[in-house]
Amino acid sequence: MRGHFHAGGICLIQQETHLKKDLQIRHITMISIGGVIGAGLFVGSGSVIQTTGPGAILSYLLAGLLVVFVMRMLGEMASVNPTTGSFSTYANEAIGAWAGYTIGWLYWFFWVIVIAIEATAGAASIHDWFPSIPVWLYSFILTVLLTLTNLYSVKAYGEFEYWFSLIKVVSIILFLGLGIAVICGLVPGIPSPGLSNLTGHGGFMPHGFGAVLFGITTVIFAFFGTEIVAVAAGESAQPSKAVRIATNSVVWRILVFFIGSITVIVTLLPWNSADVLKSPFIAVLEYIGIPAGAQIMHVVVLTAVLSCLNSGLYTSSRMLYGMAQRGDAPKEFLKVNRQGVPVRAILFSTFFAYIAVIFDYVSPDKVFLFLVNASGGIALLVYLVICISHIQLRRKFERKNPDVLQVKMWGFPYLTYLTILGILLVLISMLFFEDLRSQVTLTLLIAVLIIATYFLFQREQGRVRGGRIRGVDQ
């Protein structure tokens, strides 16, 4: 994008507002992998297994299918128009300016809260090793260090995320290799449980299929982060190719890393074991007899937390930058330094993350809990907006320039409508579970408030309703 014209044709973007395209395909690929592997898999999967039993495999499979379909749609749109604003820009074009504005600010809010959560989690993890320094100081140090990394250059972010993700990927591959070897009876001295843990202890679905459906409402949020690749594509020298490679690999990533890991865990260990609830990966390593297995996983989980924190700083700032391009955020956030990094957008996002961290210590059970719950349902709203945008834009692509489609959603429009139905069912189901109800209601409340600000302020400023999707109007 060489320039953005505000109302009246005044050019707001000059050379100093251009992001540098320093992310390589290997960075984009690892960012897409790292975005989906977090503490939710390493730690949170234990509670899902305890709730659903071995049927957790189905919960992850069904939730994974929804995410695979959503990412395929996003990949189709991003291959045509790889922009930093990503699905916010697509919503602006397909649904309306109010939709792009709303989903952009919701997504920014989500990642700001994630930064606070991950900074606190990472600090608590380090505090276990070195308790002499308070947790809040560790939290501050981690956020500052990764903020400096993001401020230095986008390539620095890409390199950090590449190595963070590589550690997670290698760890899971080794975990799967060891687990499968034990299941197949290839490890001397460790008896194979066979399929006894899948069929015993109440059966494959000890709490019925309803528990599996409940598991989906929890599991689907563990996949959130795959969409970062579409945001990062705007800073790649080969954006369309990078998006195509990354989105095409979503299927095997989910199959191997998530479903494979859960299958190994519930096959090796009884689903109702207390150790599984505490930390399923550590429980498996201890079962196999890996020396210092707990410490190894502690390092891997810390890496996952830092990776998520790093991505949160990057993604929130780029979404803010993308919104500023369309006039959905102040144009001051378009300013970049000599390395092409949107400094003001990063510092603004980091500032609010610090505020959220303060609330975590001052009012953890009220203000911070409200913020966390209010961001809880945003993932589903983002997925829903991606699906609706895809229907509109796909039809526009096919009508005006069908050759521009490099990545196509399977079974269009039927699978797209089926995905929308699945997402709506998950949202509605959350209303029937007390632990999840507040996440839906508070997220919808925040969404309504953001929509209200659009109609109160943005609409009156004569802002441009969004750039045209490149390739459609050519």
QUIGILIN-V197657 format. One record per residue. N is the residue number from 1. RES is the residue in three letters. SS is DSSP state (helix for helix, strand for strand, loop for the rest). D_LAST is the distance of its C-alpha to the last C-alpha in Angstrom with 1 decimal. Layout:
[[N;RES;SS;D_LAST] [N;RES;SS;D_LAST]]
This chain:
[[1;MET;loop;14.8] [2;ARG;loop;16.3] [3;GLY;loop;17.3] [4;HIS;loop;17.6] [5;PHE;strand;18.4] [6;HIS;loop;21.2] [7;ALA;loop;22.5] [8;GLY;loop;23.1] [9;GLY;loop;20.5] [10;ILE;loop;22.9] [11;CYS;strand;21.5] [12;LEU;loop;23.4] [13;ILE;loop;22.2] [14;GLN;loop;23.8] [15;GLN;helix;24.4] [16;GLU;helix;27.2] [17;THR;helix;25.0] [18;HIS;loop;23.0] [19;LEU;loop;24.0] [20;LYS;loop;24.9] [21;LYS;loop;23.5] [22;ASP;loop;27.0] [23;LEU;strand;26.9] [24;GLN;loop;27.3] [25;ILE;helix;26.7] [26;ARG;helix;30.4] [27;HIS;helix;30.2] [28;ILE;helix;27.4] [29;THR;helix;29.2] [30;MET;helix;32.5] [31;ILE;helix;31.0] [32;SER;helix;29.8] [33;ILE;helix;33.2] [34;GLY;helix;35.2] [35;GLY;loop;33.4] [36;VAL;loop;34.9] [37;ILE;loop;38.4] [38;GLY;loop;40.4] [39;ALA;helix;43.8] [40;GLY;helix;42.9] [41;LEU;helix;43.4] [42;PHE;helix;46.3] [43;VAL;loop;48.3] [44;GLY;loop;46.8] [45;SER;helix;46.9] [46;GLY;helix;50.7] [47;SER;helix;50.7] [48;VAL;helix;48.4] [49;ILE;helix;50.7] [50;GLN;helix;53.7] [51;THR;helix;52.3] [52;THR;helix;51.0] [53;GLY;helix;53.1] [54;PRO;helix;51.8] [55;GLY;helix;49.4] [56;ALA;helix;47.3] [57;ILE;helix;45.7] [58;LEU;helix;44.3] [59;SER;helix;43.2] [60;TYR;helix;41.1] [61;LEU;helix;39.8] [62;LEU;helix;38.6] [63;ALA;helix;37.2] [64;GLY;helix;35.5] [65;LEU;helix;33.9] [66;LEU;helix;32.3] [67;VAL;helix;30.9] [68;VAL;helix;29.7] [69;PHE;helix;27.7] [70;VAL;helix;26.3] [71;MET;helix;25.4] [72;ARG;helix;23.6] [73;MET;helix;21.4] [74;LEU;helix;20.8] [75;GLY;helix;20.1] [76;GLU;helix;17.4] [77;MET;helix;15.6] [78;ALA;helix;16.5] [79;SER;helix;15.4] [80;VAL;helix;11.7] [81;ASN;loop;12.4] [82;PRO;loop;15.8] [83;THR;loop;17.0] [84;THR;loop;20.6] [85;GLY;loop;20.4] [86;SER;helix;19.8] [87;PHE;helix;20.8] [88;SER;helix;21.6] [89;THR;helix;18.0] [90;TYR;helix;17.0] [91;ALA;helix;19.9] [92;ASN;helix;18.9] [93;GLU;helix;15.5] [94;ALA;helix;17.1] [95;ILE;loop;20.7] [96;GLY;loop;21.0] [97;ALA;helix;21.7] [98;TRP;helix;25.3] [99;ALA;helix;24.5] [100;GLY;helix;22.6] [101;TYR;helix;25.4] [102;THR;helix;28.1] [103;ILE;helix;27.1] [104;GLY;helix;26.3] [105;TRP;helix;29.8] [106;LEU;helix;31.4] [107;TYR;helix;30.1] [108;TRP;helix;31.2] [109;PHE;helix;34.6] [110;PHE;helix;34.9] [111;TRP;helix;34.6] [112;VAL;helix;36.9] [113;ILE;helix;39.5] [114;VAL;helix;39.0] [115;ILE;helix;39.6] [116;ALA;helix;42.9] [117;ILE;helix;43.9] [118;GLU;helix;43.2] [119;ALA;helix;44.9] [120;THR;helix;48.0] [121;ALA;helix;48.0] [122;GLY;helix;47.7] [123;ALA;helix;50.4] [124;ALA;helix;52.7] [125;SER;helix;52.3] [126;ILE;helix;53.3] [127;HIS;helix;56.1] [128;ASP;helix;57.7] [129;TRP;helix;58.2] [130;PHE;loop;59.1] [131;PRO;loop;60.5] [132;SER;loop;62.0] [133;ILE;loop;58.8] [134;PRO;loop;57.6] [135;VAL;helix;54.4] [136;TRP;helix;52.8] [137;LEU;helix;53.1] [138;TYR;helix;51.5] [139;SER;helix;48.7] [140;PHE;helix;48.2] [141;ILE;helix;48.5] [142;LEU;helix;45.9] [143;THR;helix;43.3] [144;VAL;helix;44.0] [145;LEU;helix;43.8] [146;LEU;helix;40.5] [147;THR;helix;39.1] [148;LEU;helix;40.1] [149;THR;helix;38.4] [150;ASN;helix;35.1] [151;LEU;helix;35.7] [152;TYR;helix;36.3] [153;SER;loop;33.0] [154;VAL;helix;30.4] [155;LYS;helix;31.7] [156;ALA;helix;35.1] [157;TYR;helix;33.9] [158;GLY;helix;32.2] [159;GLU;helix;35.5] [160;PHE;helix;37.7] [161;GLU;helix;35.6] [162;TYR;helix;35.6] [163;TRP;helix;39.4] [164;PHE;helix;40.0] [165;SER;helix;37.9] [166;LEU;helix;39.7] [167;ILE;helix;43.0] [168;LYS;helix;42.1] [169;VAL;helix;40.7] [170;VAL;helix;43.8] [171;SER;helix;46.1] [172;ILE;helix;44.7] [173;ILE;helix;44.8] [174;LEU;helix;48.4] [175;PHE;helix;49.3] [176;LEU;helix;47.9] [177;GLY;helix;49.7] [178;LEU;helix;53.0] [179;GLY;helix;52.7] [180;ILE;helix;52.0] [181;ALA;helix;54.9] [182;VAL;helix;57.3] [183;ILE;helix;56.2] [184;CYS;loop;56.8] [185;GLY;loop;60.2] [186;LEU;loop;59.4] [187;VAL;loop;60.7] [188;PRO;loop;64.5] [189;GLY;loop;66.4] [190;ILE;loop;63.7] [191;PRO;loop;64.1] [192;SER;loop;61.1] [193;PRO;loop;60.8] [194;GLY;loop;59.2] [195;LEU;loop;57.6] [196;SER;helix;60.4] [197;ASN;helix;58.3] [198;LEU;helix;55.6] [199;THR;helix;58.2] [200;GLY;loop;61.0] [201;HIS;loop;61.4] [202;GLY;loop;60.4] [203;GLY;loop;58.0] [204;PHE;loop;54.2] [205;MET;loop;53.4] [206;PRO;loop;56.6] [207;HIS;loop;55.3] [208;GLY;loop;53.5] [209;PHE;helix;49.8] [210;GLY;helix;49.5] [211;ALA;helix;49.9] [212;VAL;helix;47.1] [213;LEU;helix;44.8] [214;PHE;helix;46.1] [215;GLY;helix;45.2] [216;ILE;helix;41.6] [217;THR;helix;41.4] [218;THR;helix;42.7] [219;VAL;helix;41.0] [220;ILE;helix;37.4] [221;PHE;helix;37.4] [222;ALA;helix;38.5] [223;PHE;helix;35.1] [224;PHE;loop;33.2] [225;GLY;loop;31.8] [226;THR;loop;29.7] [227;GLU;loop;26.6] [228;ILE;helix;27.2] [229;VAL;helix;25.3] [230;ALA;helix;22.0] [231;VAL;helix;23.1] [232;ALA;helix;24.3] [233;ALA;helix;21.1] [234;GLY;helix;19.7] [235;GLU;helix;22.6] [236;SER;strand;22.3] [237;ALA;loop;21.5] [238;GLN;loop;20.1] [239;PRO;helix;18.7] [240;SER;helix;17.0] [241;LYS;helix;20.1] [242;ALA;helix;22.5] [243;VAL;helix;21.2] [244;ARG;helix;21.3] [245;ILE;helix;24.9] [246;ALA;helix;26.1] [247;THR;helix;25.1] [248;ASN;helix;26.3] [249;SER;loop;29.6] [250;VAL;helix;30.2] [251;VAL;helix;32.1] [252;TRP;helix;34.7] [253;ARG;helix;35.0] [254;ILE;helix;36.1] [255;LEU;helix;38.3] [256;VAL;helix;40.0] [257;PHE;helix;40.4] [258;PHE;helix;40.9] [259;ILE;helix;42.3] [260;GLY;helix;44.1] [261;SER;helix;45.8] [262;ILE;helix;46.8] [263;THR;helix;48.2] [264;VAL;helix;50.3] [265;ILE;helix;51.6] [266;VAL;helix;52.7] [267;THR;helix;54.2] [268;LEU;helix;56.3] [269;LEU;loop;57.4] [270;PRO;loop;58.7] [271;TRP;loop;56.0] [272;ASN;loop;58.6] [273;SER;loop;59.8] [274;ALA;helix;60.0] [275;ASP;helix;58.6] [276;VAL;helix;55.4] [277;LEU;helix;54.9] [278;LYS;helix;55.6] [279;SER;helix;53.3] [280;PRO;helix;52.5] [281;PHE;helix;51.4] [282;ILE;helix;54.6] [283;ALA;helix;56.7] [284;VAL;helix;55.4] [285;LEU;helix;56.1] [286;GLU;helix;59.6] [287;TYR;helix;60.2] [288;ILE;helix;59.4] [289;GLY;loop;61.5] [290;ILE;loop;59.1] [291;PRO;loop;60.9] [292;ALA;loop;59.5] [293;GLY;helix;56.8] [294;ALA;helix;56.6] [295;GLN;helix;56.1] [296;ILE;helix;53.4] [297;MET;helix;51.4] [298;HIS;helix;52.1] [299;VAL;helix;50.3] [300;VAL;helix;47.3] [301;VAL;helix;47.0] [302;LEU;helix;47.1] [303;THR;helix;44.4] [304;ALA;helix;42.3] [305;VAL;helix;43.0] [306;LEU;helix;42.1] [307;SER;helix;38.9] [308;CYS;helix;37.9] [309;LEU;helix;39.1] [310;ASN;helix;37.0] [311;SER;helix;33.9] [312;GLY;helix;34.7] [313;LEU;helix;34.8] [314;TYR;helix;31.5] [315;THR;helix;29.5] [316;SER;helix;30.9] [317;SER;helix;30.1] [318;ARG;helix;26.5] [319;MET;helix;25.9] [320;LEU;helix;27.5] [321;TYR;helix;25.3] [322;GLY;helix;22.2] [323;MET;helix;23.6] [324;ALA;helix;24.5] [325;GLN;helix;21.0] [326;ARG;helix;20.2] [327;GLY;loop;23.6] [328;ASP;loop;25.3] [329;ALA;loop;27.8] [330;PRO;loop;29.4] [331;LYS;helix;27.5] [332;GLU;helix;30.5] [333;PHE;helix;29.3] [334;LEU;helix;26.5] [335;LYS;loop;29.2] [336;VAL;loop;29.5] [337;ASN;loop;32.3] [338;ARG;loop;32.4] [339;GLN;loop;31.5] [340;GLY;loop;28.3] [341;VAL;loop;29.9] [342;PRO;loop;29.6] [343;VAL;helix;33.3] [344;ARG;helix;33.7] [345;ALA;helix;31.6] [346;ILE;helix;33.9] [347;LEU;helix;37.1] [348;PHE;helix;36.3] [349;SER;helix;35.7] [350;THR;helix;38.8] [351;PHE;helix;40.8] [352;PHE;helix;40.3] [353;ALA;helix;41.0] [354;TYR;helix;44.3] [355;ILE;helix;45.1] [356;ALA;helix;44.5] [357;VAL;helix;46.8] [358;ILE;helix;49.5] [359;PHE;helix;49.3] [360;ASP;helix;49.8] [361;TYR;helix;53.2] [362;VAL;helix;54.2] [363;SER;loop;53.2] [364;PRO;loop;52.1] [365;ASP;loop;53.2] [366;LYS;loop;51.7] [367;VAL;helix;49.0] [368;PHE;helix;47.5] [369;LEU;helix;47.9] [370;PHE;helix;46.1] [371;LEU;helix;43.1] [372;VAL;helix;43.0] [373;ASN;helix;43.3] [374;ALA;helix;40.7] [375;SER;loop;38.1] [376;GLY;loop;39.3] [377;GLY;loop;37.0] [378;ILE;helix;33.8] [379;ALA;helix;32.8] [380;LEU;helix;32.8] [381;LEU;helix;30.8] [382;VAL;helix;28.1] [383;TYR;helix;28.1] [384;LEU;helix;28.0] [385;VAL;helix;25.0] [386;ILE;helix;23.1] [387;CYS;helix;23.9] [388;ILE;helix;23.1] [389;SER;helix;19.7] [390;HIS;helix;19.0] [391;ILE;helix;19.9] [392;GLN;helix;17.6] [393;LEU;helix;14.5] [394;ARG;helix;15.3] [395;ARG;helix;15.5] [396;LYS;helix;12.1] [397;PHE;helix;10.6] [398;GLU;helix;12.9] [399;ARG;helix;12.1] [400;LYS;helix;8.4] [401;ASN;loop;7.7] [402;PRO;helix;11.2] [403;ASP;helix;11.2] [404;VAL;helix;9.8] [405;LEU;loop;13.2] [406;GLN;loop;15.7] [407;VAL;loop;18.3] [408;LYS;loop;19.3] [409;MET;loop;21.9] [410;TRP;loop;24.9] [411;GLY;loop;26.2] [412;PHE;loop;23.4] [413;PRO;loop;24.1] [414;TYR;helix;27.9] [415;LEU;helix;28.2] [416;THR;helix;25.9] [417;TYR;helix;28.3] [418;LEU;helix;31.2] [419;THR;helix;30.2] [420;ILE;helix;29.9] [421;LEU;helix;33.3] [422;GLY;helix;34.8] [423;ILE;helix;33.6] [424;LEU;helix;35.1] [425;LEU;helix;38.3] [426;VAL;helix;38.6] [427;LEU;helix;38.2] [428;ILE;helix;40.7] [429;SER;helix;43.1] [430;MET;helix;43.2] [431;LEU;loop;44.7] [432;PHE;loop;47.7] [433;PHE;loop;48.6] [434;GLU;helix;50.4] [435;ASP;helix;49.1] [436;LEU;helix;45.5] [437;ARG;helix;45.7] [438;SER;helix;45.6] [439;GLN;helix;42.3] [440;VAL;helix;40.5] [441;THR;helix;42.1] [442;LEU;helix;41.8] [443;THR;helix;38.1] [444;LEU;helix;37.4] [445;LEU;helix;39.5] [446;ILE;helix;37.6] [447;ALA;helix;34.3] [448;VAL;helix;35.7] [449;LEU;helix;36.9] [450;ILE;helix;33.5] [451;ILE;helix;31.8] [452;ALA;helix;34.7] [453;THR;helix;33.9] [454;TYR;helix;30.3] [455;PHE;helix;31.5] [456;LEU;helix;34.4] [457;PHE;loop;32.6] [458;GLN;helix;28.8] [459;ARG;helix;28.1] [460;GLU;helix;30.3] [461;GLN;helix;28.6] [462;GLY;loop;25.6] [463;ARG;loop;23.3] [464;VAL;loop;19.5] [465;ARG;loop;18.6] [466;GLY;loop;16.3] [467;GLY;loop;13.0] [468;ARG;loop;9.8] [469;ILE;loop;9.3] [470;ARG;loop;7.1] [471;GLY;loop;5.1] [472;VAL;loop;5.6] [473;ASP;loop;3.8] [474;GLN;loop;0.0]]
